[in-house]
Structure formats: structure tokens, C-alpha cells
Amino acid sequence: MSVSGLFNRRVRGFRVVEVAGVGILLTLFTSVYLAKTFAGRELQEIGRIEQEIDNEGVRKRLLEAEVAHLEQPRRIEQLALMMQLKPIAPDHEITEDALIDVARRRELPRALMSAAPVSPENIAPDGPEALPDDASPPPPPQPPQSQAPGAPR
């Protein structure tokens, strides 16, 4: 059988070459369709990830702004005054090497306090007479102020 005979041979009224060509075309159409579908899914995934990156960038900028607000020296100074904090005296500063000794000194009183027996003399009395002379009792809690409905806050 020759090559020209292969092209002219018919099966149920169709030439073999036509059947092979239709099969190849169907395979190509299917592969192109699948490639486009997968590419579309990948584009959607890329878009979703880019949106997440943008959202994280916005969140990062908000957190940076919050940190900048919280670290304002004027705000920290007001908080320190409100809490009645005082600057650290220079003689209270310590080097890194001496930190171990400070930690050991703090552990010793704790160990002694936990070993001390509890007796009525060790318990501080309740009430205002229990406060030191320079301390004052805390102010009583203020009741919440209610506002009329619709009033600006």
C-alpha cells in the first residue's frame, strides 16, 4: 500500500485523513480551553493576593501611625505626671554585669518572706489607720453621668 492509498482509503464513507484531522482539532480545542480556564483561575488568585497585600499595607500604615501617636514625648510626659512617676536618679542606674547581683538580692527577701510564719502581728490592719502617714485613701468612685437622649457627646 502506498502513501497516496492511505490518504484515499475510506472507512464508512470518511477518509482516514479527515478522521485524524478532526481528532487532532478536538484535542487542540480541548487543550486551549483548559489552558485558558487554568490561566483565568491563576489571574483570580493573583488578584486576590494583590488585594491582600494592599490591605496589609493599609493595616501596616495604621499601626505605624498608632505607634507614632503612642510614642509622642508629650503624651508620655502627661502619663508620667498623671501616674506621679519621677525621673530615675543617676545612682540607680546599673551596668549589665551587675544585673545578676540585683536579681539575687531581690530573690533573697522573697525567700525570707515566704518562709516567715503568718501571725496577727505580720498582718496589716484594715481601714484608713492602716495607711502610712504620707498616703491618702483613694477617692470614692464617681457615679456615671447620664445624658439626655439625642444630646451630643
C-alpha positions in Angstrom: 0.0 0.0 0.0 1.4 3.4 -0.9 1.1 6.7 0.9 -1.4 8.0 -1.6 -3.5 4.9 -1.0 -3.6 5.8 2.8 -5.0 9.2 2.0 -7.6 7.8 -0.3 -8.7 4.9 1.8 -12.2 5.3 3.2 -13.8 4.0 6.4 -17.6 4.1 6.4 -17.6 6.9 3.9 -14.9 9.1 5.5 -11.3 9.3 4.6 -8.8 8.3 7.3 -7.0 11.6 7.0 -10.2 13.6 7.7 -11.0 11.5 10.8 -7.4 12.0 12.1 -7.6 15.8 11.4 -10.9 16.1 13.3 -9.4 14.2 16.2 -6.4 16.5 16.3 -8.6 19.6 16.1 -10.8 18.4 19.0 -7.6 17.7 21.1 -6.3 21.2 20.3 -9.6 22.9 21.2 -9.8 21.0 24.5 -6.2 21.8 25.4 -6.6 25.5 24.6 -9.9 25.7 26.6 -8.3 24.0 29.6 -5.2 26.3 29.4 -7.5 29.4 29.3 -9.5 28.1 32.3 -6.4 27.5 34.4 -5.0 30.9 33.4 -8.2 32.6 34.5 -8.1 30.9 37.9 -4.4 31.9 38.3 -5.3 35.5 37.4 -8.1 35.5 40.0 -5.7 34.1 42.6 -3.1 36.8 41.7 -5.7 39.5 42.1 -6.8 38.1 45.5 -3.2 38.0 46.7 -2.6 41.6 45.5 -5.7 42.8 47.3 -4.4 41.1 50.5 -1.1 42.8 50.0 -2.8 46.2 49.7 -5.0 45.5 52.8 -1.9 44.6 54.8 -0.1 47.8 53.6 -3.1 49.9 54.8 -3.1 48.0 58.1 0.7 48.5 58.5 0.4 52.2 57.9 -2.4 52.4 60.5 -0.3 50.5 63.0 2.7 52.8 62.3 0.5 55.9 62.9 -0.7 54.4 66.1 2.8 53.7 67.3 3.8 57.2 66.4 0.9 58.6 68.4 1.7 56.4 71.4 5.4 57.3 71.4 4.8 61.1 71.4 7.0 62.5 74.2 4.4 65.0 75.3 1.8 62.2 75.7 4.3 60.0 77.6 5.2 63.0 79.8 1.5 63.6 80.6 1.1 59.9 81.5 4.1 60.0 83.8 2.8 63.1 85.6 -0.6 61.5 85.9 0.9 58.4 87.5 3.2 60.6 89.6 6.4 59.0 88.2 9.7 60.6 88.8 12.9 60.5 86.8 15.4 57.8 87.7 18.2 59.1 89.9 21.7 58.6 88.4 22.7 56.5 91.4 20.0 53.9 90.5 21.5 53.2 87.1 23.3 49.9 86.8 25.6 48.1 84.3 24.7 44.9 82.5 27.3 42.9 84.5 25.7 43.9 87.9 22.2 42.8 86.9 22.8 39.3 88.2 23.7 40.6 91.6 20.5 42.8 91.7 18.4 39.7 90.8 20.0 37.7 93.5 19.4 40.4 96.1 15.7 40.5 95.1 15.3 36.7 95.4 16.6 36.7 99.0 13.9 38.8 100.6 11.2 36.9 98.7 12.6 33.6 100.0 12.7 35.0 103.6 9.1 36.4 103.3 7.7 33.1 102.1 9.4 31.3 104.9 8.1 33.7 107.6 5.1 32.3 109.6 1.9 34.2 109.4 0.8 35.7 112.7 -1.6 38.5 113.6 1.4 40.8 114.1 2.5 40.3 110.4 -0.9 41.1 109.0 -1.6 44.8 108.3 -4.8 46.2 109.8 -7.7 47.2 107.5 -9.1 50.6 107.2 -7.7 54.2 106.9 -5.5 53.7 110.0 -3.5 51.0 108.0 -2.3 53.6 105.5 1.1 55.2 106.0 1.2 58.8 107.2 2.1 60.2 103.8 -0.5 58.2 101.8 -4.2 59.2 101.4 -7.1 56.8 100.7 -8.2 56.6 97.1 -11.2 58.8 96.2 -14.6 57.1 96.1 -15.8 56.1 92.7 -17.9 58.6 90.8 -21.3 57.5 89.5 -21.6 57.7 85.7 -23.3 60.8 84.4 -26.3 60.0 82.2 -27.0 62.3 79.2 -30.3 63.1 77.7 -31.2 61.2 74.6 -30.1 63.0 71.5 -27.6 65.2 73.3 -24.1 65.5 71.7 -21.4 63.6 73.5 
